[in-house]
Amino acid sequence: MQKSDQSIYTLQFGLVCLSSFLFSASFNMLIPELPAYLSAMGGASYKGLIVALFTLTAGISRPFSGKLTDTIGRVPIMAVGSIVCFVCGFLYPVLTTVAGFLFLRLIHGFSTGFKPTATAAYVADLVPENRWGEAMGIHGICFSTGMAIGPAIGSTITDHFSINVLFYCSSIFALSSIVILGNMKETLKEKKPFSFSLLKIKRQDIIEWRVIPAAIITLLSYVSYGVILTVVGDWSKYLGTSNKGLFFMVFTLSSLLIRFIAGKASDKHGRVLILKISLALLAVSLLCTGFANSSFTLMAASALYGVATGMLSPTVNAWTIDLSDPKHRGKAMATMYIALEVGIGLGALLAGWLFIDNIKTIPHTFFICTGITIAALVYLQFVWKPKLAATV
């Protein structure tokens, strides 16, 4: 059992945070440029699939990554995710048809299906349970910094060089993440060697039922992120923002400090209270995004969105670990991430269905997301009961 006064600021924790930063920057630097890239190939009507296909394979791979994380180890599964990013970056310039591009988005999704699942379990292994919220907050700062820097760098590279150079830079970031993983110690004590029989997924390997409450909140709250990934580049440009990655940079930077504070607050005051506050702020930020009528108001909405997600993410991650069986942390995190991918995918499909290069439909999409977020808040306030969660 870990000591409660054990420091979380260790070399291994620093390495996993740095690896996550590079991994996050690797695939997020592509996000703001892909819609225009697909449109240039004649695939404007498929914009919703850019994110939806990515999240589809991420979700499908979660049961496998969860099971393998709990059997062969955390570090090898983290490495698989980074390797997928590395390979895909070199394949985008090769597969230049709409079908080839969509196929790569499908393959690229395996990266986030593997690395974050194993990373969350690794962090939980490293730190004492009374500081899980704080640790998730600090790790989230590193991951989010990659999210903030990635899109801004991506747009800058594309503007000054070409999108193919952007793809190669994405691979370089992923390769750096892999190199760091090679210096990390495994935390799973009872490891098994890999065998193909481990890829056989049974019904009980898919879902950790103890963490369903956290999964429900995750699914409902991340629909909005799928919408943002799909349309915010066009919405930003329409409102006068030339750098389509600026929205991502603003909301991610605004989430950095609050992640650390929210993680510690959830350790002290409880996960559910912090989740309720974050969901309320998230709903307000989505309303503001839909009503935005200038670049300034959009960036203000982005900053509020960052505060809301900065509170939500480390808290729901720590809550998932709280609810889970320690022997099945990988499966528990996989369950939560399956819900996350479903939420993002549904949001992307919703945005793609309502928005086919028709800018006037974007506000309505954000208003729908507001209602979905309020549904998550209603669930926490009136439906979820602690006693029921403890006996799931």
Residue pairs with C-beta under 8 A, 6 or more apart in sequence:
2 127
2 128
2 129
3 128
4 128
4 130
4 131
5 128
6 127
6 128
8 126
8 127
8 128
8 131
8 134
8 135
8 138
10 126
12 126
12 184
12 185
12 187
13 123
13 126
13 127
13 135
13 138
13 139
15 180
15 181
15 183
15 184
16 78
16 119
16 122
16 123
16 126
16 139
16 184
17 138
17 139
17 141
17 142
18 142
18 180
19 78
19 82
19 119
19 177
19 180
19 181
19 184
20 115
20 116
20 119
20 139
20 142
20 143
20 146
20 177
21 142
21 143
21 145
21 146
22 146
22 173
22 174
22 176
22 177
22 180
23 81
23 82
23 85
23 111
23 115
23 143
23 146
23 173
23 174
23 177
24 142
24 143
24 144
24 145
24 146
24 147
24 150
25 146
25 147
25 149
25 150
25 153
25 173
26 82
26 85
26 86
26 89
26 146
26 150
26 170
26 171
26 173
26 174
26 177
27 85
27 108
27 111
27 112
27 150
27 170
27 174
28 146
28 147
28 150
28 151
28 154
28 248
29 149
29 150
29 151
29 153
29 154
29 157
29 166
29 169
29 170
29 173
30 150
30 154
30 166
30 167
30 170
31 150
31 151
31 154
31 229
31 245
31 248
32 151
32 154
32 155
32 233
32 244
32 245
32 248
33 154
33 155
33 158
33 163
33 166
33 244
34 50
35 47
35 50
35 230
35 233
35 234
36 233
37 101
37 163
38 44
38 46
38 47
38 50
38 98
38 101
39 47
39 357
41 96
41 97
41 98
41 101
42 98
43 98
43 101
43 102
44 356
44 357
45 356
46 98
46 102
46 352
47 230
47 351
47 352
47 355
47 356
48 230
48 348
48 349
48 350
48 351
48 352
48 353
49 102
49 105
49 348
49 352
50 105
50 229
50 230
50 348
51 226
51 229
51 230
51 344
51 345
51 347
51 348
52 226
52 345
52 348
52 349
52 352
53 102
53 105
53 106
53 109
54 105
54 106
54 108
54 109
54 112
55 109
55 226
55 341
55 342
55 344
55 345
55 348
56 106
56 109
56 341
56 345
57 106
57 107
57 108
57 109
57 110
57 113
58 109
58 110
58 111
58 112
58 113
58 337
58 341
59 109
59 113
59 337
59 338
59 341
59 342
59 345
60 113
61 109
61 110
61 113
61 114
62 113
62 117
62 334
62 335
62 337
62 338
62 341
63 201
63 205
63 206
63 331
63 334
63 338
64 113
64 199
64 201
65 77
65 80
65 81
65 113
65 114
65 117
65 118
65 330
65 334
66 117
66 205
66 208
66 328
66 330
66 331
66 332
66 333
66 334
66 335
67 198
67 201
67 205
67 330
67 331
67 334
68 76
68 77
68 194
68 198
68 330
69 77
69 117
69 118
69 121
69 188
69 329
69 330
69 333
69 334
70 121
70 188
70 327
70 328
70 329
70 330
70 331
71 191
71 192
71 198
72 188
72 191
72 192
72 193
72 194
72 198
73 186
73 188
73 191
74 118
74 119
74 121
74 122
74 125
74 186
74 187
74 188
74 330
75 118
75 122
75 181
75 184
75 185
75 186
76 194
77 114
77 115
77 117
77 118
77 330
78 114
78 115
78 118
78 119
78 122
78 181
78 184
79 178
79 181
80 110
80 114
80 115
81 110
81 111
81 112
81 113
81 114
81 115
81 116
81 118
82 111
82 115
82 174
82 175
82 177
82 178
82 181
83 174
83 178
84 107
84 108
84 110
84 111
84 114
85 108
85 111
85 170
85 171
85 173
85 174
85 177
86 171
86 174
86 175
86 178
87 171
88 104
88 107
88 108
88 111
88 170
88 171
89 167
89 168
89 169
89 170
89 171
89 172
89 174
90 167
90 168
90 171
91 104
91 107
92 101
92 104
92 164
92 167
93 164
93 167
93 168
94 100
95 101
95 103
95 104
109 341
111 174
112 337
112 341
113 337
113 341
116 333
116 337
117 330
117 333
117 334
117 337
118 330
119 139
120 136
120 317
120 320
120 321
120 329
120 333
121 329
121 330
121 333
122 184
122 187
123 132
123 135
123 136
123 139
124 132
124 135
124 321
124 329
125 187
125 188
125 329
126 135
126 187
127 134
127 135
129 321
129 322
130 267
131 267
132 267
132 318
132 321
132 322
133 262
133 263
133 264
133 265
133 266
133 267
133 271
133 314
133 315
133 318
134 260
134 263
134 264
134 267
135 263
136 263
136 313
136 314
136 315
136 317
136 318
137 259
137 260
137 261
137 262
137 263
137 264
137 314
138 259
138 260
138 263
139 314
140 255
140 259
140 263
140 310
140 313
140 314
140 317
141 256
141 257
141 259
141 260
144 252
144 255
144 256
144 259
144 310
144 313
145 252
145 256
147 248
147 252
148 248
148 249
148 252
148 253
148 256
149 249
150 173
150 245
150 248
151 244
151 245
151 248
151 249
152 243
152 245
152 246
152 248
152 249
153 169
153 245
154 166
154 169
154 170
154 245
155 243
155 244
155 245
156 243
156 245
157 165
157 166
157 169
158 165
158 166
192 198
205 331
206 335
207 331
207 335
207 338
208 324
208 325
208 328
208 331
208 332
208 334
208 335
209 392
210 323
210 324
210 325
210 332
210 389
210 392
211 320
211 323
211 324
211 332
211 335
211 336
212 335
212 392
213 319
213 323
213 384
213 389
213 392
214 316
214 319
214 320
214 323
214 336
214 339
215 320
215 335
215 336
215 338
215 339
216 339
216 376
216 379
217 275
217 279
217 316
217 376
217 379
217 380
218 316
218 336
218 339
218 340
218 343
219 339
219 340
219 342
219 343
220 343
220 372
220 373
220 375
220 376
220 379
221 279
221 282
221 312
221 316
221 343
221 373
221 376
222 339
222 340
222 343
222 344
222 347
223 343
223 344
223 346
223 347
223 350
223 369
223 372
223 373
224 282
224 286
224 347
224 366
224 369
224 372
224 373
225 309
225 343
225 344
225 347
226 343
226 344
226 345
226 346
226 347
226 348
226 349
226 350
226 351
227 347
227 348
227 350
227 351
227 365
227 366
227 369
228 247
228 289
228 305
228 347
229 344
229 347
229 348
230 347
230 348
230 351
230 352
230 355
231 351
231 355
231 362
231 365
232 244
232 247
232 248
232 289
233 244
233 247
234 355
234 357
234 359
234 362
235 289
235 292
235 298
235 359
235 362
236 243
236 244
236 246
236 247
236 295
236 298
237 244
238 359
238 362
239 292
239 293
239 294
239 295
239 297
239 298
240 294
240 295
241 247
241 295
241 298
241 299
246 299
247 298
247 299
247 302
250 299
250 302
250 303
250 306
251 302
251 303
251 305
251 306
251 309
252 306
253 306
254 302
254 303
254 304
254 305
254 306
254 307
254 310
255 306
255 307
255 309
255 310
255 313
256 310
257 310
258 306
258 307
258 310
258 311
259 310
259 311
259 313
259 314
262 274
262 278
262 310
262 311
262 314
262 315
263 314
263 315
263 318
265 274
266 273
266 274
266 314
266 315
266 318
266 319
267 318
271 315
271 316
271 318
271 319
271 322
272 319
272 380
272 384
274 311
274 315
275 312
275 315
275 316
275 319
275 380
276 377
276 380
276 381
277 311
278 308
278 309
278 311
278 312
278 315
279 308
279 312
279 373
279 374
279 376
279 377
279 380
280 377
281 304
281 307
281 308
281 311
282 305
282 308
282 309
282 312
282 373
283 370
283 373
283 374
283 377
284 304
284 308
285 301
285 302
285 304
285 305
285 307
285 308
286 305
286 366
286 367
286 369
286 370
286 373
287 366
287 367
287 370
288 297
288 300
288 301
288 304
289 298
289 301
289 302
289 305
289 366
290 362
290 363
290 364
290 365
290 366
290 367
290 370
291 297
291 363
292 298
292 300
292 301
316 336
317 333
317 336
320 332
320 333
320 335
320 336
321 329
321 332
321 333
323 332
323 389
323 392
324 331
324 332
324 333
325 332
347 369
350 365
350 368
351 365
354 361
354 364
354 365
355 361
355 362
355 365
